[in-house]
């Protein structure tokens, strides 16, 4: 082991030790204290938005010099609207009920005892993420409100932005009388920090990775700490032959073009053959006007001609995160569901139809964390779901699934109330 790796490991263990100590304070903090900290963080971000934008410009300049692709640059950029979005997310989390300490499912048993469950924090949450600096504020806020300390390791491409946000977080925690170490943003860009984080079960209770497939696969393989993950966002919209054409057009265009570099963006459009000849030319014209490259099945190529490139087998399994769309014409609902369950990533899939029975079948049979009827996949988002923000979108089935908000960052313990009861 080189000296530099030893130094990183020592640093990360100190970060972990401080986080564990802070988590015990945070677990007993009142809702008022946590909300005061969140409001103070929001206020400081608002006051210092110019300095934050300046820090972000350094990251954007470095990213451009490194030749980052357009999707990564889009994720990295902090516009004033996105900074406002972080601030609004913090304030929305303030307005949400505090899950910690809530008691539910209390029942008297024949022995006379009462048994129920209480919601409690996970402890220390480690979050490893790339590009998006807004994750720093969102993750810190959700962990804070749910009583968890957190260790945040952002990508090197967003280093200056993340550190600027971290300063506002520490300021807000101090003002509320909570330990600043309750939220720690790792200050080293050395990749050895990730290796330390995922192998410190004595300090970190769960790891949540947000980033590219290679990062998440590495963490899932090497971690000695439980992982809440999603691998891909291969999202579909299926236009049924009983769809309202205006709804279908609006939803398909929005799902792909509202923003390209997000995990809830549509990557494959499925169209029932009964409406393909009517729907595809109009859709294709708009996609092409917006600069989207189209890749299609043989039927799609026949209907659209030179406007579309032939799709290969890999296209159906690819998360583009770019202005590229694969299109397949399918015979019916059964074929659409089969395609989604075969090629999808269990993230978000939508059907456009006016047929209630088919909508219910789609909801029941598509095995994804979010399944939608007559709505854009872009709604698969913690803020849009009323969670205030999200740590990530989990495609796992344990411990949380879908957008991970406050409740997804808690666990439960059984509680027993008695009055001198003994077991006979």
N, C-alpha and C positions, 0 to 999 in steps of 0.2 A: 504493500500500500504506500503510495507516495505521500509526502508530507502535506501537500495541498488537499488531498482527499481526507487525510486525518484531520486537518483543520476544519473542513466542511462538516465532517461527522461530529466533531466536538461542538461546533456552532449549532448544528441541528439538534443535538441532544440537549443543549442549553435552552434552545427555543421550545423543545418539547417539555422540558421540566417546568419552564415558566408557564406554558399553556396549561399543564395539568394543575398547577397551583391556582391559576386564575379560574379554571373551570369550577373549582370548588366554591369560589366566591360567587361566580355567576349563577351557579345552580340555586343559590338561596337568595339571589337578588329579586326584589319585588318588580312587578310589572311597571310601576311608576318609575323606578330607577332605570330599567331597560328602555322604556319609552323616552325618558329624558335624554339618555345617551343617543338614541336614534335621531331625535329632533336636533340635538346639538351637532351631530355629524352632518345632517342635512343643511343646517344653517352655515356650517363652516365651508361645505362644498359650494354653497351658493355665494358666500362672501369671496371665495378664492377661485371662482370659475375661470378667471383670466389666467391665473398662474397654472391651473390645471390644463387649460387649453395650450399654454406655452410648453408645458412638459410633454403634452401629447404631440406637439409639432416636432419635438426632438425625435420621438419614436417614429413618427411618420417619415421624417427625413432619413433616418437610419434604415427604415424598412425599404424605402425607395432605392437607397444605395445598395442594399443587399439583393434587390430584384424580387421582393415579395410579390406574389401574384395579386390580382385585383380583389379576389375574395378575402385574402388575409388583410390586405390594406383596408378593405371596407370594415372588417371586424375590429381593426385596430383604431380606426378614427373615432375621436370624441368630438362630435359637433355640439353646439350649444343645446340643440334639441335632445341629444343623447345625455348630456350632463343633466339637463332638466328631468329627463326620464329617470336617472339615478336618484335624484332628489325626490321626485314624486313617488318612486318606489319605496324609499325610506319612510316617507310620511304615510304611505298606504299601509306599510307593515305596522306602524304605530297604531293605526286604527283597527288592526285585526285583534281578535281575542288571543290572549296569552294561553297557550295550551298547557303550560307547565303547572302541575299540581292539580289538574282537573281529575276528578274521581268519577268513574262510570261503572256500569254493570254491577252495582251493589245488590246483593241478594242475601236473604236469610236462608241458611241451610238447616236441615233437620237437627243438627247438633246444637243449634242456637247461635252459632257465630255468623257474622256478616262477612262475605267475601266479595271483593271488587278489585278494580284495577285503577292505578294512578299513572298519569302521563309524566314522564321524567326526561331530562336531557340525555343525549347519547354520551356527552362528556367533552371530548376534544375531537373536532372534525378537521381532517386535513384535506385541502382542496388544491388540486394541481390542474392548471388551466393554461391555455394558449391564447394569445392575440387580444381577446376582448378585455379591456381594462374595466368596463362596467361590471364585470363579474366580481371584482374586488369589493365594490360597494354592496352589490346584491347579496353576495355570500356572507359578508361580514354582518349585514343587517339581519338576515334570516337566522344565522347562528346565534347572534346576540339575543334576538327576541325569544328564541327557543332554548335559551339558557346554556348554550354550548360555547366553549372557547374554540377558536379556530386558528389554524396555521395555513396561510395562503401562499402558494408558490406559483406566481404568474410566469408567463413566458418572457424570455429575455427581450423580445421585440417590443414589449410594453413596459419595460422596466421603469422609465421615468414617470409615466402616467400612473402606474401602480403605487410608486412611492409617494407621489403627490396625494393620491387618494388616501393612502395609509396615514399620512400626517393628519388629515382631517378626522380620520377615525380615532386616532389616539387622542386628539384634542377633545373630541366629543365624549370619549370614555372618561377622561380626566375631569371634565366639567360635571359629569354625572356622578362622580365619586366611585367609579368602577375601575378595576385594574386595567391599565393600558395594554398589558400583556394578554388580555382576553382576546384580542385580535392581533396577530402578528403576520406581517407580510415579509416573507423571506427576502433578505437583502443581498444574497449571492445569486449570481446567474449560473453558477457551476451546476452541471447536471447531476453531480454526485448528491446534491441536496435532495433530489427526487428519490434516489436509492435509499437515503437515510430515512426519509419520511415514511416510506412504505414498509419499512422493517423496524418500526419502533412501537410495537403494540403496548409497551409499558407506558407510553405517553399519548399515543393517538388511537382513538377507538374505531374510526371509520375513515376511509379514503374515498373522495369523490373526484374522479378525473373528468375534465372537460377539454377535449382537444381532438386531434387527428386519430385515425384508427391505429396507427403504429404506437402512439403514446399509450392509448388505453389498453391495447393488447399486451404491451410490455408490463404495465402496472398490474393487470389481471394475472399475468404469469408469475411475477416476482414478488408480489405483495405478501407480507405476513400479517397484514391488517385487513379486515373485511372491506370490500370494495362495492360501491354503488356506481354502476356504469351504464353508458350506452356506447355502442360501437359505431353506428352509422345512422344517418337520417335519410334512408331511401323511402321517400314518401310518395304515395300515389293518389291521384284523383281518378275515379271511374265515372264516366258519363253514361248513364243507363239509357236504354231506348225509350224510357218513359220519363226522361228528364225534361224540365222546363228549359228551353234553349237559351233564354237570357240568363237564367241562374247559372247554367252550365258554362256559358261563355265568361261571365264575370268571375266565377269561382276559379276556373282554370287559369285565366290570365293573372288574377291576383295571387294564386298559390305559387306561380312560377316567378312572376316579375316584380312583386312588391319589394322583394329583397332576395338577392341570389345566394349570399354566403351564409345562410342559416340552416340549422338542422331540420327545421320544419317546412322548408321550401319543397314544393313538388319536384321530383326528379323524373317520374314516369307518368304519362297521361294514358289512361286506358279508355277506349271509346267503343261502345257497342256497335256492331256492324250495321244494325238497323238505322243508325243516325250518323254514321261516319261520313258518308258522302255529303250530307247536309252541313255537319258541324265543322269538319276538319279544315276545309278551305278558308273559312272565315277566321278560325283560330290561328291557323298557320300564318295568314297575312299579318295578324297583329303581332304574333311572336317574332316574325321576321322583321317587322317594322321596329320592334324594340331590341333587335340585335341578338335574338336567341337562335342558336344553331339547332336544327331539328334532325333527329336520327329516328328512322321509322322502320317498322316491320314491312314485309313485302306489300301488304295491302295498303298501308300508309303511303309507301313510295309510289304505288300505282295511282292513288288518288291525288297525290300532290306533285308528282313528277320531279323535276329538277330542283324543286325548292327544299327537298329533304334528302339527307344522306342515308344510305342503308345502315341499320343498326346491327351490331354483332352481339353474340351471346353475353359479352362482358358488359354491354350497356345496361342491361336489365338489372345488373348487380352493382351499379356504380352510383355513389353519391358525388355528383358533379361539383356542388357548391360554386356554380358558375352558370353563365347564360347558355346552357346546353340542356335540351329536353329530349328524352326518348318517348316515342309514341307507339302504342300497339293497339290495333283493332282486334277486339275479342268477340266471340259469338254471342256471349250472354253473361249473366251474373255469375254463374258457376265458374266460367273460365276466368272472370275477373278476380274472384276470390282465390281461385287456385294460383293465379299469377302472383297476387299479393303475398299469399302465405309461402310461396316458393321463393320469391325474389326480394321481398320486403325485409326490413330490419326491425320490425315490431315497434316502430316509432309512431307514425301518424298516417292514417289513410282515410279517404273521404269518398262517399258516394253522392252523386247528384241524381235524384229520382223523385218522382211524385207518387211512386208506388209504395204504400206503407209496408206491405208484406216484404218487399225486397229490401227496404231500408232496415227492417228488423232483422232480416237474415244477415245482412252485411254487418250490422252491429254485433250479432251473436257469433258469427263465424270468422271474422277477420281477427287474427290473434295479434293485436297491436296495443300499445299502451294508451293511445288515443284513437278512437274511431268516430268518424263524424258523418252527419247527414246534411247535405245542402249547406256546407260551410267550407271555407278555405282552410287548408292545412296550416296556414300561418297563424291560426288562433291557438295552436298547441304551444302555449307559453304561460309561465306562471303568473305574469301580470294580467294577461287576458283571462285567465281562469279565476282571478280574484284572490290569488295567493300573495299578492304584493310584489313578489319577485320569485325567482326560482334558483336553486343551487345547480340544477341541471335537469335533464329529462332522462329518466331511467327506463331502459328497456328490459331490465331484469324483472323477475317476478317476486323476488325477495331482496331487500326488506321493504323497498318502496318501488312504485311503478308510476310512470308518467312524470309530469313536472313535480319536482321535489321541493315542497314548500315547508312551512313550519311543522306540520304534523309528521312529514317524512323525516324530520331531523330529531324526532323523539322516539323513545322506547316506552314500554310500560312495565310496571311491577305490580304484583298482586299485593293487596293489603287485606288484612284480617282484623276485624273489630270484635272483641269479646268482652265479657264482664266476669272474669274469673273462670272461664270455661276450661275444662281439661278433657282430654280425649279418653274415652272409656274403651 
